[in-house]
Structures are given as C-alpha cells and as structure tokens.
Amino acid sequence: MRGSGLIEALVALFVFALVAGAFLGAMTGFLRGTARASQLQGAVSCAGHVVESVRAGLLTPGAQPQDGSCAAAGWPTLGYRLESVAGGGPAGGGAGSPAGTWPALSVTVFPAGRQGQPAAALYRVVTAASLATSGP
C-alpha cells in the first residue's frame, strides 16, 4: 500500500480542479451578465437624458440625424443618435383624424464610436414629439 496517500492526494486535487473550473466558468457568465445589464441601464438612462434635453430646449432635432455622447448622462462609453421620424399618430385631432401624422423623435443608443451601425444598437426609444417638446 505504499503510495496510496499520493494517489488519494492526486484524486482530491483533480476533483478540486473540476469544481474550481466549474465555479470560475459560472462566475465569468455572471460577470458578463452584470456588465450587459449595466450597459443596458446606461443606454436607457442616456436615451431619457436626450429626450429630456430636447424637452428642455437644450437639443433641437433637425432634418439630419445628430450624433452625440452620453457623457453628460454619466455614461462616457456610450453615444446616441437623435432623429426626427414620422410618428404614425393623427395630427391635430383624435384617433379618427385623417390629417396625416405628427413628427416623432427617435433616440438610439450605441457603444461610443458606433453610431449609425444598426447591429450595434443597444437601445432605441421613439416618442411623439408632442411628448418631448414644450408648446404647441
């Protein structure tokens, strides 16, 4: 029975390595999920900041898309694209009004430097311009 202590130690080390590997794999997945959740929270926060900036008159949507940084919202690794788009709701009246559509605002949030790349978009919000701007 010489060497049986060594074999037991090697088996215990092998079992420990398997458990440790599984634990590290799970932790890596948890960290990725946490990073993704944080990035999505930043995207939602940035989009809300941009809509509120339009509402406060600090940003004016134009005919062309406008790109910007989310650094003012506390997320320097994110950027946004602000666009005016057709809203789809009736203009000047109730649901039955045939008078066209009101304009809407679209804010799409991307990782910084990737604005305009649809596959890179993290979050997009479209709101009626009447909800984002003051006045008539």
Backbone hydrogen bonds, N-H to C=O, Kabsch-Sander energy under -0.5 kcal/mol:
donor,donor_aa,acceptor,acceptor_aa,energy
4,S,1,M,-1.4
7,I,3,G,-1.8
8,E,4,S,-2.4
9,A,5,G,-2.0
10,L,6,L,-2.3
11,V,7,I,-2.6
12,A,8,E,-2.5
13,L,9,A,-2.4
14,F,10,L,-2.3
15,V,11,V,-2.5
16,F,12,A,-2.5
17,A,13,L,-2.3
18,L,14,F,-2.1
19,V,15,V,-2.3
20,A,16,F,-2.8
21,G,17,A,-2.4
22,A,18,L,-2.2
23,F,19,V,-2.4
24,L,20,A,-2.6
25,G,21,G,-2.2
26,A,22,A,-2.2
27,M,23,F,-2.4
28,T,24,L,-2.2
29,G,25,G,-1.8
30,F,26,A,-2.3
31,L,27,M,-2.5
32,R,28,T,-2.2
33,G,29,G,-2.2
34,T,30,F,-2.4
35,A,31,L,-2.4
36,R,32,R,-2.4
37,A,33,G,-2.4
38,S,34,T,-2.3
39,Q,35,A,-2.2
40,L,36,R,-2.4
41,Q,37,A,-2.3
42,G,38,S,-2.2
43,A,39,Q,-2.0
44,V,40,L,-2.4
45,S,41,Q,-2.4
46,C,42,G,-2.7
47,A,43,A,-2.5
48,G,44,V,-2.3
49,H,45,S,-2.2
50,V,46,C,-2.4
51,V,47,A,-2.4
52,E,48,G,-2.4
53,S,49,H,-2.1
54,V,50,V,-2.2
55,R,51,V,-2.4
56,A,52,E,-2.0
57,G,54,V,-1.2
58,L,53,S,-2.4
59,L,53,S,-1.2
62,G,64,Q,-0.6
66,Q,82,L,-2.8
68,G,80,Y,-2.1
70,C,78,L,-2.6
73,A,70,C,-1.2
74,G,71,A,-1.8
75,W,70,C,-2.1
78,L,75,W,-1.8
79,G,110,F,-2.9
80,Y,68,G,-2.6
81,R,108,T,-2.2
82,L,66,Q,-3.2
83,E,106,S,-2.5
85,V,83,E,-0.5
85,V,104,A,-2.8
87,G,102,W,-2.3
91,A,100,G,-0.8
97,S,94,G,-1.8
100,G,98,P,-1.1
102,W,89,G,-1.0
104,A,85,V,-3.5
105,L,127,T,-3.2
106,S,83,E,-2.9
107,V,125,V,-2.8
108,T,81,R,-2.2
108,T,106,S,-0.5
109,V,123,Y,-3.1
110,F,79,G,-3.0
112,A,77,T,-2.8
114,R,111,P,-2.0
117,Q,114,R,-1.7
120,A,117,Q,-2.2
121,A,117,Q,-0.6
121,A,118,P,-1.1
122,L,109,V,-3.2
123,Y,109,V,-1.2
125,V,107,V,-2.4
127,T,105,L,-2.4
129,A,103,P,-2.3
131,L,128,A,-1.7
132,A,128,A,-0.9
132,A,129,A,-0.6
133,T,129,A,-1.7
